Amino acid sequence: MRRSKNHNSLLLFLGLWTILCFNQVRGGEKWKIRHVHFSGNTAFSEKRLHKVILSRPSGFLNPIWYRPEILAEDLRQLALFYHANGYLEANILSSAVQMDSTEGKVDVRITLYEGDQIRISEIGVIGNVHFSTYDILNSLPIKSGDPFLKKQTESSLLILLRKYAQAGFIGADVRPDIFVDSTAHLAMIRFKIQEGHRCRIDSIAIHGLRRTRESVVRRECQFQTGDWIQYSRLLATQRNLYLTGLFRSVYVRPGGVHGDDSSLVSVHIEIQENDAAEFLVAGGYGSLDKLRGRAEFNHQNLQGTARKLGLKLQVSFIHRSAEIAFTEPWAFGKRWRTDMTMRIEQQEQPGFDYTRHGGRILVGHPFSEFLDYKMAYRVDRTKLKNIRTSQIPAELRNDIRSFTVSLAFDTRDNLFNSSRGVFVEWSHELGRVFTEVDDGFYRTILMMKGFLPVTPGTIVGSGVELGWMTVAGGISRIPLQERFYAGGPNSIRGFRYQHVGPLDTNGFPEGGQAKVVWHVCELRRTVYRMIGAAVFYDLGGIWEHPKTVTWKSVQSAFGGGLRISTPFGVARLDLGVNLNPSPFEPKTQWHFSMGQAF
C-alpha cells in the first residue's frame, strides 16, 4: 500500500526532530525536562504551579531544557507567588532532580510547605479630611475577612491616589502600614493619608502649534481655568485631541504652582502636528471584485480649522466610483460633526448593473465616549441597465430621497480588527422613490457584534444583522438596488455573492424585504506572529416579505480560513461550506478579501 506524500513528509519531520533532540542530549549540553512533580501543595494545583515557573514539563513540539540556575530562580518565584497570595509562611522544603541518562531526560520533584493563609482582620484610615472614612473604605476592593493579597493592597493604594487626584489633590500621598500577627494568621492594614492642597487650574498653555489654530485645541479641552484639576479630564482631553487626527503626539500634564499660592497650578498641552495633506495610491485583489485600485487625496486641516476635504477614486472589475467629501467637525460652534459627500458610481451586481450619482449630508453628535447619535439625508438618482433577473422593474430610472436616524453604542478596542468589546447600532430610514408613481418606504436595520478574548491569542466573536423594509406597493415597487441581499465574503460565507434568498428561474438574485445574517460564532486564533486562523458558523436568509420568514428556510454554512495581519489591514482567505445546497448551488465557496467579515 503506497503512502501519501503528506504522510511521508510527516514521518520525515518527526524523524529529524527526534534525531535533533537525541543529538542535543547525547552531546551532554542539555537535558530535557520530562516531569515536574509537587508535593505538599493543597491551595494550588500542580497545573497552576507549572505556570509560575520556567522549568516546566516539555511539550510535544516544545522541549524545555533543564538548567540549574533557572530552576533556582523558579524556586524563588514559587515562594514569592505564595507570599503574594497571603501564604507568608510558605517556603520550599526541598527540591530534587533525577536524571535518566538512557533517555537524556530529567524529573524534578519539589516539596512545599504552604502554611496557613493570612486574612485581613481590620482596615483603617488616618489623615483623611476631604473624604469620610466610610467613603474611602467603600471605594476599596479589599474588605475585612478577605485573604491578604499583595496585589489587592497595591491596587487599593492606586485607587486612593486616583480618588484624591480626581478631586484636585494632585500632591496627595498615601502609604499603607501593614501589621501581621503570625500566630493568629491575621493582618491589619492602615492607610496613612497626607492630602495636601486642593488645586485649581490657573492657566492653560499650549505648545507646538504650527498650522492649527489655538481655538481648535481649546474646544477639545474638558476643563477650563478656575476648575478643580482632575486627571480624568486631562486624559479625556488628550484622547479627544488624538481623535481629531491632526496630531502625531499629544501630552496633557499639570505644571508648576502659580506664584506663592500652592492651590493654583497651570496645565500644559504639548502637541506635535501631523502633515495636513496626504496622497495615497493602493491596489489589491479580492475574490469578489478581482483587481482593484484606489487613489485618494486628503487635506486634514484646511486653514488650521480642522476642516477636512477629500477626493477618492476607486476602480475594480465590478465597481467604479468618484467621491468628494467635506467634513466640519464642529458645526455652528457645537460638537456636531457634519459630513457632506457627493458621489458618482457604476456597479455590476449579479442580477443587474446600475449607474448612480447623488449626495449625502450626515450630522452626528457623541452623547458619551461610547454612544453616538447620527442623522443623514441622501439624494440619489439611479439608472438600471443590463438587467438579468426576470423581475424587471417598471422603471429603469428612479430618484430617491431619504432621511435616516441612527444610534450606535461602541466599546470595541479596534474598529477593523476587534479583540474585545461590543457594537450595537440601530438605524431607521424614511424615504421616497420618485417614479411615475411615488412610493414611500421604511427601512430598519439592527446590527450587533461582540468580541471576547478567551485565552492569549484566541478571540471568540459573534455578530448579527437584522433588516426589514416595506413599501405600500409591495416588493415590486422597491428598486432592485435598494433591496436586501446576502451571501458572500462578509455575509453567509458558504454562498456566492448575493445568492442567499429568492432566485429567479435563471439563478439570479431578486432580493427581499427581510434580512437575517447571523455570524453565530467565529473563533480566531493567532498561529505565528502575523499569521492567524479562524473557524466560523454562519446562518441567515433573505425573504420577499417578513411574513414569509420561517426557520426551515434559514440557510447555514460553516468553514475556516487564514488571517494575515499586514500594514494595510487583515488579509482574509475563507472556505465556506454550504450545509444544505440546492441542486444548482456549489457546496463550497472560496472568499479572499481584506478586513474581517464582521
C-alpha positions in Angstrom: 0.0 0.0 0.0 1.5 3.4 -1.1 1.9 6.1 1.5 0.8 9.6 0.6 3.3 12.4 0.2 1.9 14.2 3.2 2.3 11.0 5.3 5.9 10.6 4.2 6.7 14.3 4.9 5.2 14.0 8.4 7.4 10.9 9.2 10.5 12.7 7.8 9.8 15.7 10.0 9.3 13.6 13.2 12.4 11.6 12.4 14.5 14.8 12.0 13.1 16.2 15.2 13.9 13.0 17.1 17.5 12.9 15.8 17.9 16.6 16.7 16.7 16.1 20.3 18.8 12.9 20.7 22.0 14.6 19.4 21.5 17.6 21.8 21.0 15.3 24.8 23.9 13.0 23.8 26.1 16.0 23.4 25.9 16.4 27.1 24.8 20.0 26.8 21.1 19.7 27.5 18.7 17.5 29.4 15.0 17.7 28.6 12.6 18.1 31.5 10.1 15.2 31.5 8.1 15.7 34.6 7.8 18.3 37.4 6.1 17.0 40.5 4.9 19.0 43.5 4.1 17.7 47.0 2.7 19.5 50.0 0.5 21.8 47.8 -3.2 22.0 48.6 -4.1 25.6 47.8 -2.9 25.5 44.2 -3.0 22.6 41.7 0.2 21.2 40.1 -1.0 22.6 36.8 -1.4 26.1 38.3 2.1 26.0 39.8 3.6 24.9 36.4 2.6 28.3 35.1 4.6 30.1 37.7 7.9 28.5 36.7 10.0 28.2 33.6 11.3 24.7 34.4 8.0 23.1 33.4 7.4 19.8 31.6 8.3 19.6 27.9 5.5 19.6 25.3 5.2 17.5 22.1 7.0 20.1 19.9 8.1 22.4 22.8 11.1 20.9 24.6 12.1 22.5 27.9 15.8 22.1 28.8 17.0 21.7 32.4 19.3 24.5 33.6 20.2 24.6 37.4 20.3 28.4 37.5 16.8 28.7 36.1 15.5 26.1 38.5 17.0 28.0 41.4 15.2 31.2 40.2 12.0 29.2 39.8 12.1 28.1 43.4 12.4 31.7 44.5 9.5 32.7 42.3 7.4 29.9 43.8 8.0 31.3 47.3 7.2 34.9 46.1 4.0 33.6 44.4 2.8 32.1 47.7 3.7 35.2 49.7 1.8 37.4 47.2 -1.3 35.2 47.7 -1.3 35.5 51.5 0.8 32.5 52.5 3.5 34.4 54.2 4.9 31.3 56.0 5.3 29.3 52.7 8.7 28.0 51.7 10.4 25.4 49.7 11.4 22.4 51.9 13.4 20.6 49.2 14.0 20.1 45.5 15.5 17.1 43.8 16.5 16.4 40.2 16.5 12.8 38.9 18.4 12.2 35.7 17.6 9.5 33.2 20.8 9.1 31.2 19.2 6.4 28.9 16.7 8.9 27.5 18.5 12.1 28.3 15.6 13.4 30.4 15.2 14.7 34.0 12.4 14.6 36.5 12.1 17.4 39.0 10.5 17.0 42.5 9.6 20.0 44.7 8.4 19.7 48.2 6.4 22.7 49.6 5.3 24.0 52.9 2.3 26.3 52.4 1.2 27.1 56.0 -2.0 29.0 56.7 -3.2 31.9 54.6 -3.2 35.3 56.3 -6.5 37.1 56.3 -7.3 40.8 56.8 -8.7 41.5 60.3 -9.1 45.2 60.1 -8.7 48.1 57.6 -8.2 51.6 58.9 -7.6 55.1 57.5 -6.0 58.1 59.2 -5.2 61.7 57.9 -8.3 62.0 55.7 -10.3 65.2 55.9 -11.9 65.7 52.4 -13.3 62.2 52.1 -15.0 60.4 55.0 -13.6 57.1 56.3 -16.8 55.4 55.2 -16.5 56.8 51.6 -12.8 55.7 51.4 -13.4 52.1 52.7 -16.3 51.6 50.3 -14.1 52.5 47.3 -11.5 49.8 48.2 -11.6 46.3 46.7 -10.5 44.7 50.0 -12.7 44.1 53.0 -12.2 42.7 56.5 -12.1 38.9 56.3 -10.6 38.8 52.8 -7.3 36.9 52.1 -4.3 39.2 52.5 -3.1 39.6 48.9 -0.2 41.9 48.0 -1.7 42.8 44.6 -5.0 43.8 46.1 -3.3 46.0 48.6 -1.3 47.7 45.9 -4.5 48.1 43.8 -6.2 49.8 46.8 -3.3 52.2 47.1 -3.6 53.3 43.4 -7.4 53.6 43.8 -6.9 56.1 46.7 -4.3 58.1 44.8 -6.6 58.3 41.8 -9.6 59.3 44.0 -7.7 62.2 45.5 -6.2 63.2 42.2 -9.7 63.2 40.7 -10.8 65.7 43.4 -7.9 68.1 42.7 -5.4 66.8 45.3 -2.6 66.2 42.9 0.1 66.2 45.6 -1.7 63.7 47.9 0.4 60.9 49.4 -0.9 57.6 50.6 1.1 54.9 52.3 -0.1 51.6 53.8 1.1 50.4 57.2 0.7 46.6 57.5 0.8 44.7 60.8 0.9 40.9 60.7 0.1 38.6 63.6 1.8 35.4 62.5 0.3 33.5 65.5 -3.3 34.3 64.7 -2.6 34.5 60.9 -4.2 37.9 60.7 -3.2 41.2 59.1 -4.2 44.8 59.9 -3.9 47.4 57.2 -3.9 51.1 57.9 -3.7 53.7 55.1 -1.9 56.9 56.2 -3.0 59.9 54.0 -1.5 63.3 53.5 -4.0 65.2 51.4 -2.0 68.3 50.7 -3.7 71.3 48.9 -6.7 71.0 46.6 -5.7 72.7 43.3 -7.5 74.8 40.7 -6.4 75.4 37.2 -4.9 78.9 36.9 -3.8 78.9 33.2 -3.7 76.6 30.1 -0.6 76.7 28.0 -0.5 75.1 24.5 2.9 74.3 22.9 3.9 73.1 19.5 1.2 74.5 17.2 2.4 75.4 13.7 -0.7 75.4 11.4 -3.6 74.6 13.7 -5.5 77.4 15.4 -5.4 77.5 19.2 -9.2 77.6 19.3 -9.3 74.1 17.7 -7.3 72.8 20.7 -9.2 74.7 23.3 -12.6 73.5 22.2 -11.5 69.9 22.8 -10.5 70.6 26.4 -12.6 69.0 29.1 -11.6 71.7 31.6 -11.2 75.5 31.8 -9.4 77.9 34.1 -10.9 78.0 37.6 -11.9 74.3 37.6 -10.6 71.9 40.1 -7.9 69.9 38.4 -8.9 66.3 37.6 -6.7 63.7 35.9 -9.6 62.0 34.2 -10.4 65.3 32.4 -6.8 65.7 31.4 -6.8 62.2 29.9 -10.2 62.8 28.2 -8.8 66.0 26.6 -5.7 64.1 25.4 -7.9 61.4 23.9 -10.1 64.0 22.2 -7.1 65.7 20.6 -5.7 62.4 19.4 -9.1 61.5 17.8 -9.1 64.7 15.7 -6.4 63.1 13.6 -4.5 66.3 13.5 -1.7 65.4 15.9 1.1 62.9 15.9 1.6 63.2 19.7 -0.4 64.8 22.5 0.7 65.1 26.1 -1.5 66.9 28.7 0.0 67.4 32.1 -0.3 69.6 35.2 2.5 72.2 35.5 4.0 74.1 38.4 2.4 76.1 41.2 1.4 79.6 40.3 3.4 82.1 42.4 3.1 81.7 46.1 -0.3 80.2 46.0 0.1 76.4 46.2 -3.5 75.8 45.3 -3.2 77.3 41.8 -1.5 75.2 39.0 -1.1 75.5 35.3 -1.9 72.9 32.7 0.4 72.3 29.7 -0.7 70.8 26.4 2.3 69.7 24.3 1.5 68.9 20.7 3.3 67.6 17.6 1.2 68.1 14.5 0.7 65.6 11.6 1.2 66.6 8.0 -2.0 68.2 6.8 -2.2 66.8 3.3 -1.6 63.3 2.1 -1.9 61.4 -1.2 -2.5 57.7 -1.2 -2.4 55.1 -4.0 -3.3 51.5 -3.2 -4.1 48.3 -5.1 -5.3 44.8 -4.2 -7.2 41.7 -5.2 -10.4 40.2 -3.9 -12.4 37.2 -4.9 -15.4 39.4 -5.4 -14.1 42.5 -7.3 -10.9 40.9 -8.6 -8.2 43.5 -9.2 -8.9 46.9 -7.6 -7.2 50.2 -7.1 -7.7 53.3 -5.1 -6.3 56.9 -5.2 -7.0 59.4 -2.5 -6.1 63.0 -1.7 -7.0 64.3 1.7 -6.4 67.6 3.4 -7.0 67.2 7.2 -6.7 70.7 8.3 -7.9 73.4 6.0 -6.5 76.8 7.1 -5.8 75.4 10.5 -9.5 74.9 11.3 -9.6 71.0 11.4 -12.0 71.0 8.5 -11.3 68.2 6.1 -11.5 67.9 2.3 -11.1 64.6 0.4 -11.2 63.2 -3.1 -11.3 59.5 -3.7 -11.2 57.5 -6.9 -11.9 53.7 -6.9 -11.9 51.2 -9.7 -12.2 47.4 -10.0 -13.7 44.8 -12.3 -17.2 45.4 -10.9 -17.1 48.9 -9.4 -16.0 52.4 -10.4 -16.6 55.5 -8.3 -15.5 59.1 -7.7 -16.3 60.9 -4.4 -15.6 64.3 -3.0 -16.2 64.8 0.7 -16.1 67.7 3.2 -16.1 67.5 7.0 -16.9 70.2 9.5 -16.1 68.7 13.0 -17.8 71.4 14.9 -20.9 72.8 13.2 -22.1 76.2 14.4 -19.5 76.0 17.2 -21.1 72.9 18.7 -19.8 69.3 18.8 -21.9 68.3 15.8 -19.7 66.6 13.2 -21.1 67.3 9.7 -20.0 65.2 6.7 -21.1 66.2 3.1 -20.4 63.8 0.3 -21.0 63.9 -3.5 -20.6 60.6 -5.4 -20.9 59.1 -8.8 -20.5 55.3 -9.3 -21.1 52.4 -11.5 -21.7 48.9 -10.0 -22.1 45.5 -11.6 -24.3 43.2 -9.4 -25.1 39.6 -10.1 -28.7 40.4 -11.4 -28.3 43.9 -12.8 -25.9 46.9 -13.3 -26.6 50.4 -12.3 -25.2 54.0 -12.5 -25.8 56.3 -9.6 -25.0 59.8 -8.7 -26.1 61.8 -5.7 -25.0 63.1 -2.3 -25.5 62.8 1.4 -25.3 65.1 4.4 -24.6 63.3 7.8 -24.7 65.1 11.1 -23.5 63.2 14.3 -23.2 64.0 17.9 -21.5 61.9 20.7 -23.6 61.6 23.8 -20.7 59.9 25.6 -17.4 58.2 24.9 -19.3 55.1 23.6 -22.7 56.4 22.4 -23.3 58.3 19.2 -26.4 59.8 17.5 -26.5 60.5 13.8 -28.9 61.9 11.2 -28.4 61.6 7.5 -30.2 63.0 4.4 -29.4 61.5 1.0 -30.4 62.2 -2.6 -29.7 59.5 -5.3 -30.5 59.2 -9.0 -30.1 55.7 -10.2 -30.3 54.2 -13.7 -30.6 50.4 -14.0 -29.2 48.6 -17.1 -28.2 45.1 -18.3 -31.0 43.6 -16.0 -30.5 39.9 -15.9 -33.1 38.9 -13.3 -36.5 38.0 -14.6 -38.1 40.5 -12.2 -37.6 43.6 -14.5 -38.8 46.7 -12.7 -41.4 49.0 -14.3 -39.0 51.9 -14.1 -35.3 51.7 -15.0 -34.6 55.2 -13.6 -35.5 56.3 -10.1 -34.8 59.1 -7.8 -34.6 58.5 -4.0 -34.6 60.9 -1.2 -34.4 59.6 2.4 -33.9 60.7 6.0 -32.1 58.3 8.4 -31.6 58.4 12.1 -29.3 56.0 13.9 -28.0 55.3 17.4 -24.7 53.4 18.0 -23.0 52.1 21.1 -19.4 51.0 20.6 -16.9 49.7 23.1 -14.6 47.8 20.7 -10.9 48.2 21.1 -10.3 48.3 17.3 -12.8 49.2 14.7 -11.3 47.0 12.0 -9.8 44.0 13.9 -11.6 43.8 17.2 -10.4 41.6 20.1 -12.8 42.8 22.8 -15.9 44.9 23.2 -19.4 45.2 21.7 -21.0 47.2 19.0 -24.8 47.9 18.7 -26.3 50.1 16.0 -30.0 50.8 15.3 -31.0 52.8 12.2 -34.3 53.7 10.7 -34.7 55.2 7.2 -37.8 57.0 5.9 -37.6 57.6 2.1 -39.5 58.1 -1.1 -38.9 56.7 -4.5 -39.8 59.2 -7.2 -41.0 57.4 -10.4 -44.3 57.7 -12.3 -45.9 56.5 -9.0 -44.3 58.0 -6.0 -43.7 55.3 -3.3 -42.6 55.9 0.3 -40.6 53.2 2.1 -39.4 52.4 5.6 -36.2 50.5 6.4 -35.0 49.4 9.8 -31.6 47.7 10.4 -30.2 46.4 13.7 -26.6 45.3 13.9 -24.9 43.7 16.9 -21.3 42.5 17.3 -19.4 41.2 20.3 -15.8 40.0 20.8 -14.2 38.3 23.8 -10.6 37.1 24.3 -10.8 33.6 25.9 -7.0 32.9 26.0 -3.9 34.8 24.9 -4.1 34.9 21.1 -7.7 33.4 21.0 -10.8 35.5 20.3 -14.4 34.5 20.1 -16.7 36.8 18.1 -20.4 36.9 17.1 -22.4 39.3 15.0 -26.0 39.6 13.7 -27.7 41.9 11.2 -31.5 42.1 11.1 -33.2 44.2 8.4 -36.8 44.9 7.5 -38.3 47.2 4.9 -41.7 47.9 3.4 -43.4 49.9 0.7 -47.1 50.3 0.0 -46.9 48.7 -3.4 -45.0 45.6 -2.2 -41.6 44.4 -3.2 -42.1 45.1 -6.9 -42.2 48.8 -6.0 -38.8 48.6 -4.2 -35.9 49.3 -6.6 -33.5 46.4 -7.1 -30.6 48.3 -5.7 -32.4 49.2 -2.5 -33.5 45.6 -1.6 -31.8 43.3 0.9 -29.2 40.7 -0.3 -27.0 38.2 1.5 -24.2 35.8 0.7 -20.5 36.4 0.0 -17.3 37.2 1.9 -18.8 39.4 4.6 -22.1 37.6 4.9 -23.0 33.9 4.8 -19.7 32.5 3.5 -20.9 29.2 2.1 -22.7 31.1 -0.8 -21.8 33.2 -3.7 -22.2 36.9 -3.5 -25.9 37.9 -3.0 -27.1 34.3 -3.8 -28.8 33.7 -0.5 -32.6 34.1 -0.7 -35.0 34.4 -3.6 -33.6 33.5 -7.0 -35.3 33.6 -10.4 -35.6 30.7 -12.8 -32.1 31.6 -14.2 -30.5 31.6 -10.8 -30.1 35.4 -10.4 -30.9 37.0 -7.0 -34.1 39.0 -6.7 -33.6 40.5 -3.2 -36.2 40.8 -0.5 -37.8 42.9 2.2 -36.4 40.9 5.2 -32.9 40.0 6.1 -31.1 37.9 8.8 -27.4 37.4 8.7 -26.0 35.8 11.9 -22.3 35.1 12.3 -23.2 32.7 15.1 -19.6 32.1 16.2 -16.2 32.8 14.8 -13.1 31.6 16.7 -9.9 33.5 15.7 -6.5 32.2 16.8 -3.0 33.7 16.3 -0.8 30.9 14.9 2.5 32.6 14.5 3.2 36.3 14.8 1.2 37.9 11.9 -0.4 34.7 10.8 -3.7 33.5 12.2 -6.5 31.1 11.6 -10.3 31.0 12.1 -13.3 28.7 12.1 -16.8 30.0 11.8 -20.5 29.2 11.5 -23.0 31.5 9.7 -26.7 31.3 9.1 -29.5 33.6 7.8 -31.6 34.3 4.8 -33.4 36.8 2.6 -37.2 36.8 2.3 -39.6 38.6 -0.1 -41.8 39.6 2.9 -41.3 39.5 6.7 -44.4 37.3 6.9 -42.6 34.5 4.9 -39.7 34.2 7.4 -39.6 30.6 8.7 -36.9 28.6 10.5 -36.9 25.9 7.8 -35.9 28.4 5.1 -32.8 29.6 7.0 -29.6 28.8 5.2 -26.4 27.9 7.0 -22.7 27.4 6.4 -19.5 26.6 8.3 -15.9 26.8 7.4 -12.4 28.1 8.2 -9.7 30.3 6.9 -6.4 32.1 7.3 -5.7 35.6 8.5 -2.6 37.6 7.8 -2.1 41.0 9.5 -0.5 43.4 7.1 0.3 47.2 7.3 -2.8 47.7 5.1 -5.2 45.6 7.2 -6.1 41.9 7.7 -5.9 39.8 4.5 -8.5 37.0 4.8 -8.9 33.7 2.9 -12.1 31.7 3.9 -13.5 28.5 2.7 -17.3 28.2 3.4 -19.2 25.0 3.2 -23.0 25.2 2.3 -24.7 22.7 4.7 -27.8 22.3 2.6 -27.1 23.2 -1.0 -29.7 23.1 -3.7 -29.0 21.0 -6.9 -27.7 24.1 -8.7 -25.6 25.5 -5.8 -21.9 24.8 -5.2 -21.2 23.0 -1.9 -18.1 25.1 -1.2 -17.1 28.7 -1.8 -13.7 30.4 -1.5 -13.5 34.0 -0.5 -10.5 36.3 -0.4 -10.8 39.9 0.8 -9.3 42.5 3.1 -10.7 43.0 6.6 -12.6 40.8 9.0 -16.0 39.5 8.0 -17.6 41.5 10.8 
